[in-house]
C-alpha cells in the first residue's frame, strides 16, 4: 500500500481478529457501496505487555511495518503514546486524559501543523454503563474528535461479538496513520 493511497482515504473499517495471546486488527478501505474494501494495514499487540507497543504492518504477512505506537512510560494512567512511521520518524502522539475519562473517555491527539484534537465519547449514558458494568464491553460507542470546534475524525464501534469499527475522516489534513493508530488504541487501551 502506497502512503499516498492511504492518505486519500476518508473512511476505514477496522475489524479485530480473535487470537489467544495477541490482539490483531485488520484495517480496510471502504468500497463505493460501503462494503469492506482492500486491506490497507494489519496491526498486532501482545496482551499483558508491561509497556504498551503496537506495530502496524502493510498486510498480515508482517513483512513491512508502516507505523507503530508505543507508551512513553510503564503503568501510567494518563499515558502518552508516540506514533512513528516505519523508520521511527515521529508522526504525532495521543494521550488519555485521565481526569476527564473518569466519567467519559477523553483522548488528545497531536500532529505537527494542526491544533490539538480532542476525542470524547458522544453518549454520557453509554459511557457510564461501560464503566460500571464490566460485562457490557461489547456495547457500541461513538467517539468524536474535534479541533477548534471542527470535526476532524470519528470512531464508531459497531454492535457485535467481534469488535468492528467505522472510522470517518472529516479533516483532509490529518495524517491517516495517526487516525488508524488512535482507532486501534481505543480498542487496545480503552479498558486500562
Wavefront OBJ file of the C-alpha trace (Angstrom):
o trace
v 0.000 0.000 0.000
v 1.381 3.342 -1.031
v 1.289 6.108 1.557
v -0.362 8.457 -0.977
v -3.241 5.990 -1.393
v -3.660 5.652 2.364
v -3.714 9.437 2.872
v -6.591 9.884 0.384
v -8.943 7.556 2.267
v -11.886 9.200 4.036
v -13.347 6.095 5.592
v -11.906 2.900 7.073
v -13.250 -0.287 8.583
v -11.263 -1.901 11.383
v -12.002 -5.432 12.473
v -10.412 -7.276 15.384
v -9.259 -10.850 14.864
v -9.733 -13.120 17.854
v -6.455 -14.794 18.921
v -5.222 -16.274 22.201
v -2.117 -14.255 23.096
v -2.339 -11.205 20.818
v -4.821 -8.644 19.652
v -4.855 -8.375 15.864
v -6.612 -5.780 13.745
v -7.345 -5.544 10.033
v -7.716 -2.062 8.547
v -9.707 -1.972 5.316
v -10.613 0.723 2.828
v -14.332 1.200 2.289
v -15.691 0.386 -1.153
v -18.023 2.714 -3.098
v -21.035 0.710 -1.899
v -19.954 0.936 1.768
v -18.610 -2.612 1.884
v -15.228 -3.631 3.220
v -12.581 -2.993 0.558
v -8.891 -3.811 0.228
v -6.677 -4.497 3.229
v -4.695 -1.327 3.994
v -2.940 -2.331 7.205
v -2.625 -5.062 9.804
v -1.812 -4.483 13.481
v -0.689 -6.743 16.267
v -0.447 -6.107 20.017
v 0.810 -8.538 22.635
v -1.613 -8.891 25.526
v -0.444 -8.214 29.061
v 2.623 -6.299 27.893
v 4.310 -4.276 30.618
v 4.911 -1.339 28.281
v 2.344 -0.987 25.513
v 3.606 -1.171 21.955
v 1.680 -1.866 18.755
v 3.202 -2.326 15.302
v 1.057 -1.745 12.215
v 2.124 -3.502 9.020
v 1.159 -3.172 5.366
v -0.504 -6.625 5.489
v -0.873 -9.731 7.638
v 2.429 -11.224 6.457
v 4.045 -8.665 8.825
v 6.931 -8.150 6.398
v 6.677 -4.354 6.002
v 5.977 -2.118 9.031
v 4.011 1.055 8.222
v 3.941 2.659 11.648
v 3.659 1.942 15.322
v 2.804 3.457 18.655
v 4.480 2.998 21.989
v 3.817 4.195 25.534
v 6.376 6.634 26.892
v 6.135 5.186 30.402
v 5.063 1.996 32.085
v 1.843 1.822 34.084
v 0.772 5.420 33.534
v -2.981 6.080 33.896
v -2.752 9.107 31.592
v -0.153 7.547 29.306
v 1.186 9.274 26.220
v 1.731 7.157 23.114
v 4.208 8.273 20.464
v 3.242 7.395 16.886
v 6.128 6.891 14.452
v 6.478 5.785 10.855
v 8.328 2.623 9.753
v 11.712 4.398 10.102
v 10.984 5.755 13.601
v 10.214 9.316 12.428
v 7.542 10.947 14.660
v 4.087 11.344 13.128
v 2.308 12.591 16.246
v 1.021 11.348 19.576
v -2.105 10.563 21.516
v -2.764 10.516 25.239
v -5.595 9.705 27.572
v -6.975 12.496 29.725
v -7.297 10.518 32.961
v -9.350 13.091 34.926
v -11.937 13.656 32.187
v -12.040 9.932 31.439
v -13.442 9.074 34.859
v -16.950 9.724 33.512
v -16.500 9.833 29.744
v -13.347 8.609 27.988
v -11.336 11.511 26.570
v -8.221 11.395 24.385
v -5.987 14.118 22.960
v -4.274 13.726 19.584
v -1.409 15.928 18.415
v 0.022 16.237 14.922
v 2.578 18.882 13.932
v 0.900 21.685 11.989
v -2.598 21.024 13.356
v -4.279 22.304 16.515
v -4.714 19.771 19.333
v -7.536 17.345 18.612
v -9.737 16.115 21.470
v -11.862 12.992 21.220
v -14.629 12.080 23.610
v -17.391 9.508 23.833
v -20.535 11.070 22.403
v -23.032 9.417 24.771
v -22.724 10.015 28.510
v -25.251 7.218 29.359
v -23.295 4.660 27.300
v -20.022 5.885 28.830
v -21.398 5.436 32.351
v -22.841 1.989 31.573
v -19.496 0.836 30.168
v -17.718 1.957 33.353
v -19.986 0.349 35.887
v -20.997 -2.903 34.160
v -17.928 -4.896 33.035
v -19.941 -7.412 31.032
v -21.043 -4.642 28.635
v -17.697 -4.332 26.866
v -19.498 -5.357 23.642
v -21.636 -2.208 23.816
v -21.121 0.103 20.825
v -19.708 3.576 21.301
v -19.041 6.687 19.255
v -16.021 8.972 19.647
v -15.956 12.395 18.021
v -12.518 14.004 17.586
v -12.610 17.787 17.130
v -10.176 20.701 16.937
v -11.294 24.300 17.461
v -14.920 23.124 17.340
v -14.494 21.492 13.913
v -14.799 17.725 13.316
v -11.518 16.001 12.448
v -12.473 12.306 12.569
v -14.816 9.894 14.324
v -14.558 6.289 15.503
v -17.737 4.230 15.841
v -17.716 0.787 17.454
v -20.491 -1.340 15.952
v -22.774 -3.883 17.629
v -21.499 -7.434 17.675
v -19.469 -10.074 19.449
v -16.348 -9.175 17.441
v -15.042 -5.641 17.684
v -15.709 -3.752 14.449
v -15.210 -0.038 13.847
v -16.058 2.520 11.205
v -13.683 5.481 11.011
v -14.714 8.663 9.175
v -12.130 11.351 8.404
v -13.562 14.859 8.021
v -10.336 16.915 8.007
v -8.169 16.137 4.950
v -5.024 17.437 6.695
v -4.973 14.825 9.458
v -2.444 12.046 8.871
v -4.408 8.836 8.313
v -1.658 6.837 10.026
v -2.290 8.823 13.220
v -6.046 8.242 12.856
v -5.524 4.490 12.419
v -3.190 4.364 15.439
v -5.735 6.221 17.603
v -8.617 3.986 16.456
v -6.664 0.811 17.234
v -5.541 2.383 20.511
v -9.168 2.909 21.520
v -9.784 -0.809 21.338
v -6.428 -1.983 22.664
v -6.095 0.546 25.503
v -9.618 1.655 26.402
v -10.097 -0.698 29.346
v -6.869 0.329 31.070
l 1 2 3 4 5 6 7 8 9 10 11 12 13 14 15 16 17 18 19 20 21 22 23 24 25 26 27 28 29 30 31 32 33 34 35 36 37 38 39 40 41 42 43 44 45 46 47 48 49 50 51 52 53 54 55 56 57 58 59 60 61 62 63 64 65 66 67 68 69 70 71 72 73 74 75 76 77 78 79 80 81 82 83 84 85 86 87 88 89 90 91 92 93 94 95 96 97 98 99 100 101 102 103 104 105 106 107 108 109 110 111 112 113 114 115 116 117 118 119 120 121 122 123 124 125 126 127 128 129 130 131 132 133 134 135 136 137 138 139 140 141 142 143 144 145 146 147 148 149 150 151 152 153 154 155 156 157 158 159 160 161 162 163 164 165 166 167 168 169 170 171 172 173 174 175 176 177 178 179 180 181 182 183 184 185 186 187 188 189 190 191 192
